[in-house]
């Protein structure tokens, strides 16, 4: 499927009345890039921790980590990479948004936008989380 044709126009920003963003679904290459950036960031943190960081990785319970990602799929992706690639318009001005304007969005809006993009691009990541929420 050609993901660039999957577009959601003028999606209301929940925390900002009368403000909207438009999105384009992301393809596999961009999603892999966002995942790789996030992984690199996490590895850098562990390296800074030294031997204790490596020990923490070795002792990590894989099942617990996978369960955590099921409830928060965005944790495996770099927010900046997602929103820079997927926001194609917003109500602040006409035309394609500039990277510096996307970067200037507040944290809550960036996280919301990244989640919306991930839901468009990989909806299966959220099906498990929604099913688990219904079962609770």
C-alpha positions in Angstrom: 0.0 0.0 0.0 1.3 3.5 -0.9 1.1 5.2 2.5 1.7 8.7 1.2 -1.9 8.6 -0.1 -3.3 8.0 3.4 -4.1 11.5 4.6 -6.1 12.9 7.5 -7.0 16.6 6.9 -7.6 19.2 9.6 -7.6 17.0 12.7 -8.5 19.1 15.8 -5.7 19.4 18.3 -7.3 18.3 21.6 -5.6 20.8 23.9 -5.9 23.8 21.5 -9.4 24.8 20.4 -9.7 26.0 16.8 -6.3 24.6 15.9 -5.8 21.6 13.6 -3.0 19.6 12.0 -3.1 17.5 8.8 -1.2 14.2 8.6 0.2 11.9 6.1 0.7 8.2 7.0 4.3 7.1 7.2 5.9 4.3 5.2 8.1 1.5 6.5 11.4 3.4 5.8 10.4 6.4 8.0 9.0 4.2 10.7 12.2 2.1 10.8 14.2 5.4 11.0 12.1 6.6 13.9 12.6 3.3 15.7 16.4 3.3 15.1 16.7 6.9 16.4 14.9 5.9 19.6 17.0 2.8 20.0 20.2 4.9 19.6 19.0 7.4 22.2 18.2 4.6 24.7 21.6 2.9 24.1 23.4 6.2 24.7 21.6 6.5 28.1 22.7 2.9 29.0 26.3 3.7 27.9 26.4 6.7 30.2 25.3 4.5 33.0 28.4 2.3 32.5 28.6 -1.2 33.8 25.4 -0.7 35.8 23.5 0.1 32.5 24.7 -3.0 30.8 23.7 -5.1 33.9 20.2 -3.5 33.8 19.8 -4.5 30.1 20.9 -8.0 30.8 18.5 -8.3 33.7 15.6 -6.8 32.0 12.6 -9.0 31.7 11.7 -9.3 28.0 8.1 -10.1 28.7 7.7 -7.0 30.9 9.3 -4.8 28.2 7.1 -6.2 25.5 4.0 -5.7 27.7 5.0 -2.1 28.3 5.4 -1.4 24.6 1.9 -2.9 24.0 0.4 -0.3 26.3 2.5 2.5 25.1 3.6 1.8 21.5 5.0 5.4 21.0 7.8 4.6 23.4 9.6 2.6 20.7 9.7 5.6 18.2 11.4 9.0 18.1 8.6 11.6 18.3 10.6 14.3 16.3 11.2 11.9 13.4 7.6 10.9 13.2 6.1 14.5 13.4 8.7 16.0 11.0 7.8 13.4 8.4 4.1 13.2 9.0 2.7 16.7 9.7 1.8 18.1 6.3 -0.3 21.1 7.3 -1.6 23.1 10.2 -3.9 26.0 11.0 -1.1 28.4 12.0 -0.4 29.4 8.3 -1.0 28.1 4.8 1.5 25.9 3.1 3.7 23.1 4.2 4.9 23.6 7.8 8.6 24.3 8.3 10.7 22.0 10.5 11.4 24.8 13.0 7.7 25.4 13.4 7.0 21.7 13.9 9.8 21.6 16.5 8.2 24.7 18.2 5.0 22.8 19.0 4.6 22.1 22.7 5.4 18.7 24.1 1.8 17.7 24.6 0.9 18.5 21.0 4.0 16.8 19.6 3.2 13.6 21.6 -0.4 13.7 20.5 0.6 14.2 16.9 3.1 11.4 16.9 0.5 9.1 18.4 -2.0 10.0 15.7 0.6 9.4 13.0 1.5 6.0 14.5 -2.1 5.0 14.7 -2.5 5.9 11.0 0.7 4.1 10.0 0.7 1.1 12.2 -2.8 0.6 13.6 -2.1 -2.9 14.7 0.2 -1.6 17.5 -2.9 0.0 19.1 -5.3 -2.9 18.6 -3.7 -4.9 21.4 -3.7 -1.9 23.7 -7.3 -1.2 23.0 -8.3 -4.9 23.5 -6.3 -5.0 26.8 -8.1 -1.8 28.0 -11.5 -3.3 27.3 -10.6 -6.5 29.2 -9.5 -4.5 32.3 
